[in-house]
């Protein structure tokens, strides 16, 4: 699986209310994120930046991408290690700081995965594998801010 992988995404602005960007308050930030053969994602900016709060914004999608990539690597590592995961949920958070000129940047993301395993003997190794998953995560390796982890591993209810 070594080598280059290419991705193609189309982002189409759908927020022209008839006058384009003639005035900052006259257009919507709505857009569609389109990837061939996949469900369309309806996007906007964060509501703090005049966006539609019912649509996905780039900041939420970034935090979600980090969490999702970590989970997929983690489950892969668990399956290789003989750890049977029966449930996984992550309530991830991110902090973005806005600058005086209107730009901004993420300063950190914290993953809070709660992992349920089949047997008590799997709990310690299940917790330890989060470190390795972070080292392998494609998204985490592409970022310039820290990603923290507060994993909890617990036993499946019998």
C-alpha positions in Angstrom: 0.0 0.0 0.0 3.0 2.3 -0.2 2.9 5.2 -2.7 0.9 8.2 -3.6 -2.8 8.4 -3.1 -4.8 11.1 -4.9 -8.1 12.6 -3.8 -10.5 14.8 -5.8 -13.2 16.9 -4.1 -15.4 19.5 -5.7 -16.6 22.5 -3.6 -19.4 24.4 -5.2 -20.7 27.7 -3.7 -24.5 27.7 -3.6 -25.0 31.0 -1.7 -25.5 33.5 -4.5 -28.8 35.3 -3.6 -28.8 37.1 -7.0 -26.2 39.8 -6.5 -23.2 37.6 -5.9 -20.7 39.1 -3.5 -21.7 42.7 -4.1 -22.0 43.2 -0.3 -20.6 41.1 2.6 -24.1 40.7 4.1 -25.8 39.9 0.8 -24.5 36.4 0.1 -24.8 33.1 1.9 -21.8 31.0 2.8 -23.6 27.8 1.8 -21.8 25.3 -0.4 -21.7 21.7 -1.4 -18.8 19.3 -1.0 -19.0 16.7 -3.7 -17.0 13.5 -4.1 -17.9 11.2 -6.9 -20.2 8.3 -5.9 -20.6 9.6 -2.3 -23.3 11.5 -0.5 -23.1 15.3 -0.9 -22.1 17.2 2.2 -23.9 20.5 2.7 -21.6 23.1 4.1 -21.5 26.6 5.3 -19.2 28.7 7.5 -19.5 28.6 11.2 -22.5 30.6 12.4 -20.1 33.0 14.1 -19.0 34.0 10.5 -22.5 34.5 9.0 -22.9 30.8 8.2 -25.9 28.4 8.5 -25.6 26.6 11.8 -27.5 23.6 10.4 -24.8 22.8 7.9 -21.3 21.4 8.4 -18.5 23.9 8.6 -14.8 23.5 7.8 -13.8 23.6 11.4 -16.1 20.9 12.5 -15.1 18.8 9.5 -11.4 19.2 10.4 -12.0 18.0 14.0 -14.1 15.2 12.6 -11.4 14.2 10.1 -8.8 13.9 12.9 -11.2 11.9 15.1 -12.2 9.6 12.2 -8.7 8.9 11.0 -7.6 8.1 14.6 -10.5 5.7 15.1 -9.9 3.9 11.8 -6.2 3.4 12.6 -7.0 2.4 16.2 -9.5 -0.3 15.2 -7.0 -1.6 12.6 -4.3 -1.9 15.3 -6.8 -3.5 17.8 -7.8 -6.1 15.2 -4.1 -7.0 14.6 -3.4 -7.2 18.3 -6.4 -9.5 19.0 -8.3 -6.9 21.0 -12.0 -7.1 20.3 -13.6 -3.7 20.4 -17.4 -3.7 20.5 -18.0 0.0 20.8 -16.2 3.2 20.1 -17.3 6.8 20.6 -15.2 10.0 20.6 -16.4 13.3 21.8 -13.6 15.3 20.1 -13.0 19.0 20.7 -10.9 21.6 19.0 -9.7 25.1 19.8 -9.3 27.7 17.1 -7.9 31.2 17.9 -9.0 34.1 15.7 -6.4 36.7 15.0 -7.0 40.5 15.0 -6.8 40.5 11.2 -9.6 38.0 10.9 -7.4 35.0 10.2 -7.2 32.1 12.6 -5.6 28.8 13.4 -6.3 25.7 15.4 -4.1 25.5 18.4 -5.1 22.0 19.5 -7.5 19.2 19.2 -8.4 16.7 22.0 -9.7 13.3 21.3 -11.8 11.7 24.1 -12.4 8.1 22.8 -14.4 5.7 25.0 -13.6 2.2 23.9 -15.5 -0.9 25.0 -13.6 -4.2 24.8 -14.8 -7.8 25.1 -12.5 -9.0 27.9 -10.9 -7.3 30.9 -7.4 -8.6 29.9 -7.6 -6.3 26.8 -8.1 -3.0 28.6 -4.5 -2.0 29.2 -3.3 -2.8 25.6 -6.5 -1.2 24.2 -5.6 2.1 26.0 -1.9 1.9 24.9 -2.7 1.5 21.2 -4.1 5.1 21.0 -0.5 6.3 21.0 0.4 4.1 18.0 -2.8 5.1 16.2 -1.8 8.8 16.6 1.7 8.1 15.2 0.1 6.4 12.1 -2.9 8.7 11.5 -2.5 10.4 8.0 -4.4 13.5 9.1 -2.6 13.9 12.4 0.7 13.7 10.6 -0.3 16.5 8.3 -1.1 19.1 11.0 1.0 21.7 12.8 -0.7 21.7 16.2 -0.9 19.1 19.0 -3.5 16.4 19.2 -4.2 15.3 22.8 -5.8 12.0 23.8 -7.9 11.2 26.9 -8.8 7.6 26.1 -11.0 5.5 28.3 -11.2 1.7 27.9 -13.9 -0.2 29.6 -15.3 -3.7 29.7 -18.4 -4.7 27.7 -21.4 -5.3 29.9 -22.2 -8.9 30.1 
